[in-house]
């Protein structure tokens, strides 16, 4: 089990019906079933090859009827409500599209690969309650958002952009993420031939990251 998969699995809680959207190999569904954390699991993927890999890994559970493979986009082919939904490894905008077509689940675990801010804004607008929202590191940096479909939440603009827990209870991983982002911006600013508007935008972004870094360094 990779560090990324272990980190995501640590957020998975007992459920009656679990859905692993974009399941790929099916490792996280195997974790749920092997640890008796759900009564029934759906594995879904839009790609037949990825779904087939998960079906092979979960062959015994599929044959026993505890795991139901569905070739579909998101949750479109799942015919019953799922009280825990995992969507990991997709872009934030794609996750928004998937969730916009269904009622929000009782609990969700989301690991967007990009556009995390757009996903956070959507969840808050939809009335979700976000329980955990942080960055972790496993070779590269990932955002992990855990919440409930009801309860409502308040997020500041900065929390939408960077993740609430990263700002309120920052980790060493988030600080390393900030340093990496600042390094990328400095490298781009050193190039010639950039439009003034683009350069000004990057300088403003770098300043913002410097302010956040200064604010959290003393807490670690």
N, C-alpha and C positions, 0 to 999 in steps of 0.2 A: 504494500500500500504506500503510495507516494505521500509526501508531506501535505500536498494540496488536498488529496482525497481524505486523509486523516483529519485535516482541519475542518473540512466540510462535514464529515461524518460526526464530528464532535458536537455539531449543532442540530443533528437529527434526533427527534424525540418520538416517543411512542405515538402511534396513530392507528386508527381503524383501517383506513384506506390511504395508501401512500402512492404518489406518482413521481416518477423520475423522468422529467421531460428533456429530450435530447440526451438519452441515457448513454450513448456511445457503448463502452464495454460493459456497463452494468455493475461496476464495482460497488457503488453506493447502495444500490438496491440489494445486492448480496449482503452487505453489512446489515441492512434493515431486517432482512429475512432470517439470516443466520443468528441474529441476536433476538429474534422474536419480538421485534419492535413494531410490527404491523401485522394485521390479519391477512391483508391482501395488498399486492403491489402491482402497479401498472408501469411498464417501461414503454416509452414512446420515442420515436425518432422519425424524422422526415426522410432519412436515408436508409434504404433497405439493408445495405452492407453493415452499417453501424448497429442496426437492430438485430441483425443475424449474429453478430459477435456477442451481444448481450444474451440472446437466446441460448447460445452455446454455453456460456458461463453459468447461466441459471437454468440449465436443462431440467434438473430434477424438480425445481420449484415450478417451472412452467408445466411439466407433466402432472404435477400434483394439483394444479389449479390455483396455487398461491401467487403466481406471477403471470400477468396477462400482457403479452406483447401486442402493441398497436402501432402500425405504420401510419403515421399521421403528422400533421403540423401542430406542434404544441399539445394542447389538451383536446383538440377537435374531435378525436375519435374515442375519447374516454366517456362512457355512458353513465357514470355515476359520480356524485361529488367526492372529492378527495380532501380529507382533513389535513393532510400534509403534502405540500407540493415542493419539489426540488427542481430548480432550473439552474444548471451550472454550465459554464463554458460558452454561453451565447452572449451576443452584444446586448447592451442595455436597451437599445431601441427595439430589438427583436423580442426581448422579454416583455416589454411594454405591449407589443402587438399581441403576444400570446395571452397575457393576463386580461387585456381589454375585451377579449371575446368570451370570457367566463366570469362568474362571480368570484371574488377573491376568496381563496381557501382560508380555512380557520387558522392555519399556520403555513408560513412559507420560508424557504431557505433559498436565497438567490446569490449567485456568484457571477456577476457580469464581467465580461472581458474588456469592455470599454463603455463609455457613455453612462457611467454610474450616476452622475448627477441627474440626467434625464429620468433614470429609473426612480431615484429617490423622490424627485418632484412629482412624478406620476403617482407613486404610492401614497404620498401625503395628500395629494389632491383627491385621491380615491377614497380616503378615509381610513387607511391602514394605520396600525400601531407598530412602529419600528422598535424592536427590543434590543437589537445589537447591530452595529454598523461600523465595521472596522476594516483596516488593511492588514494583510498578512503577507509573508514572504516565503516562497519556495522556488528558488531559482530566479523568479521574477515576482512582481507584486500583484496581488489580487485583492479586490474588494469583496466583502462577505456581508450580506444584509439578511437579517433574520427578523421576522415580524409576524403579526396577526392581521387577519383581514378586516377586523373591526376595532374600534377604540379611538381612532383619530390621533393626530400627532401635530406638533409644532416644530418646524425646522427653520433656522435662519438661512439666509442666502449662502453663507460660508459653510454651514453644515450640509446644505444640498450639494455644494461643490466638492467637499472634502470628506464628508462622513462625520456624523455627530460624535461617535466615540473617539475618533482620531483627534478631535479637537478638545474634547472634555477630559478624556483619559488616554492621552497619546502613548503609543508604544515605540520601542526602538525601531521596529520595522517601518512605521510611518515616517519617522525621522529620516531613515535611510532613503525612503521613497522621495521625500522632499529634496534631499541632497542630490539624488539622481536627476530629478526634474530640473533643479537649478543648474546642474552641470550641462544638461542638454540645451537649456536656454542660453547659457553663456557661450557655448560652442556655436550656436546659430547666430548670436549677436556679433561674433567675431568675423563672420563672413562678410564679404563685400557685395555691393550691388543690390542690397535689400531696400525695398520701398520704405520711405520714412514712416508711413502709417503702420506698417508691419513691425518695424523696429520699435516704435513707441508702444505698441501693444505688448511686445515681448518684454520690454523694460518694465512695464506696469505689472505684468505677470510675475516677473522675477522679484520685483519689490514686494508683491503680495506674499510670495513664498518665503522671502526673507523675514517678513513680519511674523508669519506663522511659526517659522523655525525659532526665532528669538523668543516667542511667547511660550513655546513648549519645551525648549532645551532645559530650562531650569527645573522641570518637573520629573526628568528622567534620571 
